[in-house]
Amino acid sequence: MSTITFTVDGQDGKGGRLTFKPRAMSTANGEIITPTLSARETIFRSNEPATVDLPDGAWRVTGLDGSRFVDINVDGDADLKDLIMFSIPPGTPADTLTDAVASWLTAHAADVLDDAGAARDTATAAATAASASESAAGASATAAAGSASGASGSASTASTKAEEASASAAAAASSATAAGSAKTAAESARDAAVAAKAAAESARDETVIAVAASSDWSGAVSPSSADVSQSRWWKRRLTGNATVTLPNGVAGKAYSIIIEVTQDATGGRSLVFKQSGGSQVSWAYGVTPVMSTSPNARDLWTLTWTGSEWIGGIGAQALAIGTGTGV
């Protein structure tokens, strides 16, 4: 059991509730989870920390923004914001991410570059002052040599000017160093912004489910490892009885494959899903759901990779366009 901590921003004194529902039918240890019995509802107050205890696994969070939801994977104590990648809801447009990165560059990188330019100008002015001071020191020394009565005073003045020139030169060198450091910091900020943009685009791509081309299944079917490497939507028509042997998914990651299965015009086709070792995938209560077998019948199946095994579930059966008004 893991403890998930979260704080919802909002008006003080207000609040609401978040609902956590499991997206898998059982935990990685085989413990049965059902959406009805295992849902967690947690009441929160705005700007105050709240916690919820969840078994490790795949969960869906609702209540963050109206009817929208966010999918998370729990594997130890964590902050909810860390589990939601960049806190970006699924489907956030790429333009929104690009605008955010551009805004950051405008607000920060430009300021750093301006500071670098100002430091450079200061260094140039200091160097000019140093040159002028050195010239003045030379003139004072010449005047001291030509005037015996004022030699002592002139020599003292020349010495003072020389010290001032040395201090100005040191200040110029320090300013030049600061300008170089500011330029390096600006370049680092720019590179970090570019990397952040690339990471944001990668995170956006991982939240989008790829739709594979429609194809027929019959007999022994063996999808490739690439086919099961991320969340996907498959469209398959059964033209005969089919047995699908799934290779292992990506270790340490959890995701789901949604399969839209359609009977051909004959109907009566059967479908079996197996793990790579030959055993069937895990189902709720160990019972494989009965699929629709009428001609052209359409069912929706879900296969979830937990990081170590495949778990099966059926989302809808005998899909058809509704004719009623609903409840």
N, C-alpha and C positions, 0 to 999 in steps of 0.2 A: 504494500500500500504506500503510495507517494502523496506528499502534501504539496498542493499547488496554491501559490499565493498570488493575489491580484488586487489592484486598486483602480477603481473606476473614477475618472475625472468627471466633475459636474458641480452643480450648485450645492453648497453646504446645506445639510438638513434633508436633502433629497436622497433617493436610493432606488432600488429595484431588485431584480433577481436574475441570475444566470442559471441556465439549465445545461448540465453536462450529460450527454447520452453516448453510450458505447457504439462504435461503428463496426465492431467485430462480434461474432456470436460466442466467442470464448477467449480467455486470456491465453498468453503464450504457454502457461503452465497447465492448460486444459480446463481451468475453472470456467464453468458455464456462465455466460452473461446474456441477459435478455434486455432489450430496450426498455420494457415496462418496469421490470424489477430493479434494474441497475441505474436508472436515471438519477442524477443528483441535482437538486434545486438549492441554490445558495443565495440567501438574501444579503444584500450589501447596502452600505451607506456611502454616498459620494465622498471621495477624497480620504476614505478610511480603509486600511488594509483588511482583507477578508481571505479566508482559506477554505479549501475543500480537499478531502482525502479521496483519491482515486486509485483503483488497481492499475498497474502498468498496462498499456495497450493503446489502441486507437479510439479517440473520443471526438465528439462533435459538440461545439459550444454555441448556444443560441442566447439571445437577449442582449448582445453587445450593441447592436444597432438595428432596432426594429425587428424585422423578420429575417435578417441576414444571419448566416452561420459561418463559423470558422472551424476547420478540422485541425486537431492537434494529436501528437503522439507522446504519451506519458511514459517516461523511463527514469524515475527517480524524482526527488524533490526539485521544484523549479518555480520560477516566476512565470505567470501566464504569458506576459509580454515576450519572454524569451522563447516560448514555444510557438508563438505566432510569428512567422517569419516577417521581419520588418514591420509587424503589425499591419500588413497590407491584406485586405480582404481578397478572396478569389475574384478574378475578373477585373482588378484595377487596371485602367488603360495604361499602355506604355507611355503615352504622352504625359500622364500625371507624374510618373517616375522621372522622366527626362526633365520636366519643368522643375521638379524638386532639386535635382542635382544642379541645374543651371542657376537656380536661385541661390543655392549655397555658394557657388563659385562667385556670383555677383556680390554677395554680402561679405565674403571673407577674403578670397584670393586677391580681389582688386585692392582691398584695404592694405593687405600685406605688401603688395607691389608698390602702392603709393608710399608706404612707410619706407620701403627700400629706396625709392627715388628721392625722398626727402633726406634720408641719411647720406645718399650720394652727393646731393647738392651741398649739405653741410660740410662734408669732407673736402669738396672742391674749394669752398670758401675759406676753410681753415688752412688749406695748402697755400692759397693766394696770400692770406695774412702772414703766414710763416715766411714766404718769400720776401714780402714787403718789410717784415721785421728784420730779416737778415740784411737787407739792403741798408736799412736805417742803422743797424749796428756797424756796418762797414763805414758808412759816412761819419758816424760818431768817432770811430777809431782814427780816421784820417784827420778830422778836426783836432783831435787830442794831440796828434803828432805835430801839427802846425802851430799850435798855441801852447807854449810852455807854461804860461800862467794858469791856463785852464785845463792842463793835462790831467790832473788828478780827477777833477770833476767829470771831464769828458770820458775818461777811462771807466769811471764808475757807471756812467750812463750807458756806455757801450756794453759793459758786462751785463747790466740789467736787461738791455735789449736782446742780447744773445740768449739769456735765460728764457725770456719771453718767446723768442723764436723757437728755441728747443721745445718748450712746452706746447706751442702751437703745432709744431711738427708731430709731436707725440699724439696730440688730440686728433690731428688729421689721420694718422695711421689707425688710431682706434676707431674713428668714424668709418674709415674705409672697410675695416674688418666687420663692423656692425652691418654695413650695407651688404657685404657679401653674405653674411649669415641670414639677413632678411630675405635676400634673393633666393637662397637655398631653401628657406622655410616656405616661401611662396611656391616654389617648384614642387616641394613635397606635398603641400596642400592641394595643388592642382592634380598631382598623381593620385592622391588619396581620393579625390572627388571622382576621377575617372574610374578607379577601382570600385568605388561605391556604386557608380552607375552600372557597371558591368555586373556586380553582385545583385543589384536590384532587378536587372533584366533577367538574370538567371533564376532568381527566386520567383519572378512572375511566370517564367516558362514552366517551372515545376508545378505550379498550381493549375495549369491548363491540361486537360485530359486530351490525349491524342486519339482521333477516330481512325481506326484501321479500315482498309478497304473491305467491302463485303465479299465473303467467299463461302463455299460449301464445305460441310463436314460429313464424312462417312467412313466407317472402318476405324483403323488406328490413326490417331492424329497426334503429332508431336510438335508443338510450338517451339520456336527457337528461344534461346536465352534473351536475345534482344527484344523479342515480342513481349516478354514478361518483366522487362527491366524498369518499368514505370507505370503509372496509372494510365489506363487506356479504355477505350470503348470499342468492343468488337461487335460486328454484325455477321452472324453465321446462320446459314440455312442447312437443315438436316435433310440430306437426300438418302440416308440410310442410317442404321444404328451406328453410333459413334462412341469411341472410347478415347478420351483426351488425357494424355500423360503430360503433366506440367513440369518443366525443369525448375530448379530452385530459383527464387528471386534474388534480389541484391541483399547480401548479408548486412544486418544492422539497420535496414530501412523497412518501413511499413507503408504499404499503399494498396489500392484496390483496382481490379479490372472488372468492368461492367460488360456483360455479354448479352446482347439482344439475340435470342435464339428463336428461329422461325421454322415450323414444320413445312415440308414441301406440300405439293398438291395431293400427295398420297396420304401423308400423316402417319401416325402410329410409330414414329421413330423414337428410339431410346437414346439417352445421353448419360455417360459416366465420366466423372473427373477423378484422376488419380495423381498422387504425389510422385516425385521422381523415383522413389524406392518401390513403387508398385501398389502401395496401399491407397485406399480412397482418401479424399480430402475430408477434413473434419466438418461435421454438420451439427446443428443444435440437437441435443439429446441423442446424438449418434444416429439420427434417422435422416436418410436422403429424401428431400422433398419430391413429391410426385409432379412431373411436368405435364403441361397441356399437350395432348396428342392429336387433337382434331386437325384436319387439313388446314394448312396456312395459319395455325394457331401461333401466337407470339408470346414468349415469356421473357422476363428480365432476371438474369442471374448475376450474383456478385461473388467474385473470388478475391479474398484479402490475403496478402502475404504479410505475415507478422514479423518477418526477419528470420524465421526458422521453419515455418510450415505454411501450407495453404489452408484457409478456412472458407467454407462455402456458405452461401445464403441465397435465398430467392426473394427478389424485391417485388415482383408483380407477375401475375399469370393471366393468360388469355386476354392480352391487351387489345382494346378496341376503342374507337371514339365514343365518348359518353353521349347518352341521349337524354338524361334527366337533368334536373336543376341542382342536384346535390343536397346536402343537409346543412 
